[in-house]
Amino acid sequence: MAGAPDLLFGLRNNFYLGAFQAAINSGDVQNLSEEDAIERDCLIYRSYIALGSYQLVINEIDSSAATPLQAVKLLALYLLSTDNKETVISSIREWLSEAAIGNNPILRLIAGIIFMHEQDYNEALKYTNAGGTMELNALNVQIFLKMHRSDYTEKQLRIMQQIDEDHTLTQLATAWLNLAVGGSKIQEAYLIFQDFSEKYQMTSLVLNGKAVCCMHMGNFDEAESFLLEALNKDAKDPETLANLVVCSLHLGKSSSRFLSQLKLSHPEHMLVKRGSTAEESFDRAVQTV
């Protein structure tokens, strides 16, 4: 219906900007169509996943739930334990090959997220590249950036701008690309995150965005203050902890507290793996002296 209010705007926006508890709290939206009710439930369960409540999602979504919700449950299973990875990946491939449900946008989105976690970007693009929703387009931007293909990223971003230049995901994607390009674009990225922080709830995602821009511009003291504010919001957020490690090193401060917290909460994080390799090399060097 043209001109009808978008009843899920607030919920979606909270989710995109990382205000996951606020997304859950704003989930009591009435008078939704069946399709919108499924989207609302998917966003709420994905917010629980983002907060680490995997088991809650697994327990609440039963086998009679709609395909998009089943896909969200697969993501929770995948993230819950490495033991589930093979089963989840084979299930998702099987579902994607079924004509009746294989083109479902949420199923394709979850497949893209899972294969991105697996760092199998070509496989992720098989399911996401056709786009179809702003979230799929935004995920394509992230995948192309991981592949260091700014040419494809720019093309994808142009598609998003043509659909809705002011959309939160279009603005986020613009900021991600500006950060990747660097130089004078960093200031433009900063202004996008600043705009978010003035319009909406301040979240770890927005604070990390501002902090990374500051680090690129050499303002490490300012970056540190944004990151400590983000840490107050979520003491286990891997991006905040990783950025604090980097920021502390540049400020000549000890980063061991943040690295220890990152090891405890996210042992698989790239920085932890790199850090332990560097520590092992250092230990071996000391032993040979």
C-alpha positions as CSV (number, residue, x, y, z in Angstrom):
1,M,0.0,0.0,0.0
2,A,1.6,3.3,-1.2
3,G,2.4,5.8,1.5
4,A,1.7,3.2,4.3
5,P,3.9,3.7,7.4
6,D,6.8,1.3,7.7
7,L,5.9,-0.4,11.0
8,L,9.2,-2.1,11.3
9,F,11.5,0.9,10.6
10,G,12.5,1.4,14.2
11,L,13.2,-2.3,14.8
12,R,15.2,-2.6,11.6
13,N,17.2,0.5,12.3
14,N,18.1,-0.6,15.8
15,F,19.3,-3.9,14.4
16,Y,21.4,-2.4,11.6
17,L,23.1,0.0,14.1
18,G,23.8,-2.7,16.7
19,A,21.3,-1.6,19.3
20,F,20.2,-5.2,19.7
21,Q,18.5,-4.9,23.1
22,A,16.6,-1.9,21.9
23,A,15.6,-4.0,18.8
24,I,14.3,-6.7,21.0
25,N,12.4,-4.2,23.2
26,S,10.8,-2.6,20.2
27,G,9.6,-5.9,18.8
28,D,6.0,-5.6,20.1
29,V,4.6,-4.3,16.8
30,Q,0.9,-4.9,16.1
31,N,-1.2,-5.2,13.0
32,L,1.6,-6.7,10.8
33,S,1.0,-8.8,7.7
34,E,2.2,-12.4,8.0
35,E,5.3,-11.6,5.9
36,D,6.1,-8.6,8.1
37,A,5.5,-10.7,11.3
38,I,8.1,-13.2,10.0
39,E,10.6,-10.4,9.3
40,R,10.0,-9.0,12.8
41,D,10.6,-12.4,14.4
42,C,13.8,-12.9,12.3
43,L,15.2,-9.5,13.4
44,I,14.4,-10.2,17.0
45,Y,16.0,-13.6,17.0
46,R,19.0,-12.3,15.1
47,S,19.3,-9.6,17.8
48,Y,19.4,-12.4,20.4
49,I,22.1,-14.1,18.3
50,A,24.1,-10.9,18.2
51,L,23.9,-10.8,22.0
52,G,25.2,-14.4,22.2
53,S,21.9,-16.0,23.2
54,Y,22.2,-18.8,20.7
55,Q,20.4,-21.5,22.8
56,L,17.4,-19.3,23.4
57,V,16.9,-19.0,19.6
58,I,17.5,-22.8,19.1
59,N,14.9,-23.6,21.8
60,E,12.2,-21.2,20.6
61,I,12.2,-21.9,16.8
62,D,10.6,-25.2,16.2
63,S,10.4,-27.3,13.1
64,S,7.0,-25.9,12.1
65,A,8.4,-22.3,11.8
66,A,8.6,-20.6,8.4
67,T,11.8,-21.0,6.2
68,P,13.3,-17.6,7.2
69,L,13.1,-18.5,10.9
70,Q,14.6,-22.0,10.2
71,A,17.5,-20.3,8.5
72,V,18.0,-18.0,11.5
73,K,18.0,-21.1,13.8
74,L,20.7,-22.6,11.6
75,L,22.9,-19.5,12.1
76,A,22.4,-19.9,15.9
77,L,23.4,-23.6,15.7
78,Y,26.5,-22.6,13.5
79,L,27.7,-20.0,16.0
80,L,26.9,-22.1,19.1
81,S,29.6,-24.7,18.5
82,T,32.2,-25.6,16.0
83,D,30.9,-29.2,16.3
84,N,27.7,-28.1,14.4
85,K,29.5,-26.4,11.5
86,E,29.5,-29.3,9.0
87,T,25.8,-30.3,9.7
88,V,24.7,-26.7,9.4
89,I,26.6,-26.1,6.1
90,S,25.2,-29.3,4.6
91,S,21.7,-28.4,5.7
92,I,21.9,-24.9,4.2
93,R,23.3,-26.2,0.9
94,E,20.4,-28.7,0.8
95,W,17.8,-26.0,1.4
96,L,19.3,-23.7,-1.1
97,S,19.1,-26.4,-3.8
98,E,15.3,-26.8,-3.2
99,A,13.3,-24.9,-5.9
100,A,10.5,-24.0,-3.5
101,I,12.6,-22.2,-0.8
102,G,16.1,-21.8,-2.4
103,N,15.5,-18.2,-3.4
104,N,14.2,-17.0,-0.1
105,P,16.1,-13.8,0.7
106,I,16.6,-14.5,4.4
107,L,17.9,-18.0,3.6
108,R,20.3,-16.5,1.0
109,L,21.4,-13.9,3.5
110,I,22.1,-16.4,6.3
111,A,24.0,-18.6,3.8
112,G,26.1,-15.5,2.9
113,I,26.8,-14.7,6.6
114,I,27.8,-18.3,7.3
115,F,30.1,-18.6,4.3
116,M,31.6,-15.2,5.1
117,H,32.4,-16.6,8.6
118,E,34.0,-19.6,6.8
119,Q,36.0,-17.0,4.7
120,D,34.7,-18.7,1.6
121,Y,33.7,-15.5,-0.2
122,N,33.1,-16.9,-3.6
123,E,30.7,-19.4,-2.1
124,A,28.9,-16.6,-0.2
125,L,28.5,-14.6,-3.4
126,K,26.8,-17.5,-5.1
127,Y,23.8,-16.8,-2.9
128,T,24.1,-13.1,-2.2
129,N,25.2,-11.6,-5.5
130,A,21.8,-11.4,-7.0
131,G,20.8,-9.0,-4.2
132,G,17.0,-8.4,-3.8
133,T,17.0,-6.7,-0.4
134,M,19.1,-3.9,1.1
135,E,20.6,-6.4,3.6
136,L,21.8,-8.6,0.8
137,N,23.3,-5.6,-1.0
138,A,25.0,-4.5,2.2
139,L,26.4,-8.0,2.7
140,N,27.7,-7.9,-0.8
141,V,29.6,-4.7,0.0
142,Q,31.1,-6.4,3.1
143,I,32.2,-9.4,1.0
144,F,33.7,-7.4,-1.8
145,L,35.7,-5.3,0.8
146,K,37.0,-8.6,2.4
147,M,38.1,-9.6,-1.1
148,H,39.8,-6.2,-1.6
149,R,37.6,-5.5,-4.7
150,S,36.7,-1.9,-4.3
151,D,35.6,-1.8,-7.9
152,Y,32.8,-4.3,-7.2
153,T,32.1,-2.6,-3.9
154,E,31.5,0.8,-5.7
155,K,29.2,-0.9,-8.2
156,Q,27.1,-2.5,-5.4
157,L,27.0,0.8,-3.4
158,R,25.7,2.6,-6.5
159,I,22.8,0.1,-6.7
160,M,22.0,0.8,-3.0
161,Q,22.1,4.6,-3.6
162,Q,19.7,4.2,-6.5
163,I,17.3,2.3,-4.3
164,D,17.5,4.6,-1.3
165,E,20.4,7.0,-0.7
166,D,19.4,7.8,2.8
167,H,18.8,4.2,4.0
168,T,20.8,3.4,7.1
169,L,22.5,0.4,5.3
170,T,23.4,2.6,2.3
171,Q,25.0,5.1,4.7
172,L,26.9,2.4,6.6
173,A,28.1,0.8,3.3
174,T,29.3,4.3,2.2
175,A,31.3,4.6,5.4
176,W,32.8,1.1,5.1
177,L,34.0,1.9,1.5
178,N,35.3,5.3,2.6
179,L,37.4,3.6,5.3
180,A,38.7,1.1,2.8
181,V,39.7,3.8,0.3
182,G,41.3,6.0,3.0
183,G,42.8,9.4,2.5
184,S,40.3,12.3,2.4
185,K,37.4,9.8,2.5
186,I,38.1,9.1,6.2
187,Q,36.6,12.4,7.2
188,E,33.5,11.6,5.2
189,A,33.2,8.3,6.9
190,Y,33.5,10.0,10.3
191,L,30.7,12.4,9.5
192,I,28.4,9.5,8.7
193,F,29.1,7.9,12.1
194,Q,28.7,11.3,13.7
195,D,25.4,11.7,12.0
196,F,24.2,8.4,13.4
197,S,25.3,9.2,16.9
198,E,23.3,12.5,16.8
199,K,20.1,10.9,15.3
200,Y,20.0,7.5,17.1
201,Q,21.1,5.6,20.1
202,M,24.9,5.5,20.6
203,T,26.0,1.9,20.0
204,S,29.3,0.0,20.0
205,L,29.1,-0.2,16.2
206,V,28.8,3.6,15.9
207,L,31.5,4.2,18.5
208,N,33.8,1.8,16.9
209,G,33.2,3.4,13.5
210,K,34.1,6.8,14.9
211,A,37.2,5.4,16.7
212,V,38.5,3.6,13.6
213,C,38.2,6.9,11.6
214,C,40.1,8.7,14.4
215,M,42.8,6.1,14.3
216,H,43.2,6.5,10.6
217,M,43.5,10.2,11.1
218,G,46.1,9.7,13.9
219,N,43.8,10.9,16.7
220,F,44.5,7.9,19.0
221,D,43.5,9.7,22.3
222,E,40.1,10.5,20.9
223,A,39.8,7.0,19.5
224,E,40.6,5.6,22.9
225,S,37.8,7.6,24.6
226,F,35.2,6.3,22.0
227,L,36.4,2.8,22.5
228,L,36.3,2.9,26.3
229,E,32.7,4.3,26.0
230,A,31.9,1.3,23.7
231,L,33.5,-1.1,26.2
232,N,31.1,0.3,28.9
233,K,28.2,-0.7,26.7
234,D,29.6,-4.2,25.9
235,A,32.7,-5.5,27.7
236,K,32.9,-8.6,25.4
237,D,32.5,-6.9,22.0
238,P,35.3,-8.3,19.8
239,E,35.7,-5.2,17.6
240,T,35.9,-2.9,20.6
241,L,38.6,-5.1,22.3
242,A,40.6,-5.6,19.1
243,N,40.5,-1.9,18.3
244,L,41.6,-1.1,21.9
245,V,44.6,-3.4,21.5
246,V,45.7,-1.5,18.4
247,C,44.9,1.9,19.9
248,S,46.8,1.1,23.1
249,L,49.9,0.0,21.2
250,H,49.9,3.3,19.3
251,L,49.5,5.2,22.6
252,G,52.4,3.3,24.1
253,K,50.1,1.7,26.7
254,S,49.8,-1.9,27.7
255,S,47.2,-3.8,25.7
256,S,47.5,-7.0,27.6
257,R,44.2,-6.5,29.5
258,F,42.2,-6.1,26.3
259,L,44.0,-9.0,24.6
260,S,43.3,-11.2,27.6
261,Q,39.6,-10.3,27.5
262,L,39.5,-11.0,23.7
263,K,41.2,-14.4,24.3
264,L,38.6,-15.3,26.9
265,S,35.5,-14.2,25.0
266,H,36.6,-14.8,21.4
267,P,39.5,-17.3,21.2
268,E,39.0,-17.6,17.4
269,H,39.5,-13.9,16.7
270,M,42.2,-13.2,14.1
271,L,44.0,-10.8,16.5
272,V,44.2,-13.5,19.2
273,K,45.6,-16.0,16.6
274,R,48.1,-13.5,15.3
275,G,49.0,-12.4,18.9
276,S,49.7,-15.9,20.0
277,T,51.9,-16.5,17.0
278,A,53.8,-13.4,17.7
279,E,54.2,-14.4,21.4
280,E,55.4,-17.8,20.4
281,S,58.0,-16.3,18.0
282,F,59.1,-13.9,20.7
283,D,59.4,-16.8,23.3
284,R,61.4,-18.9,20.8
285,A,63.7,-15.9,20.1
286,V,64.2,-15.4,23.9
287,Q,65.1,-19.0,24.4
288,T,67.7,-19.0,21.7
289,V,69.5,-15.9,23.0
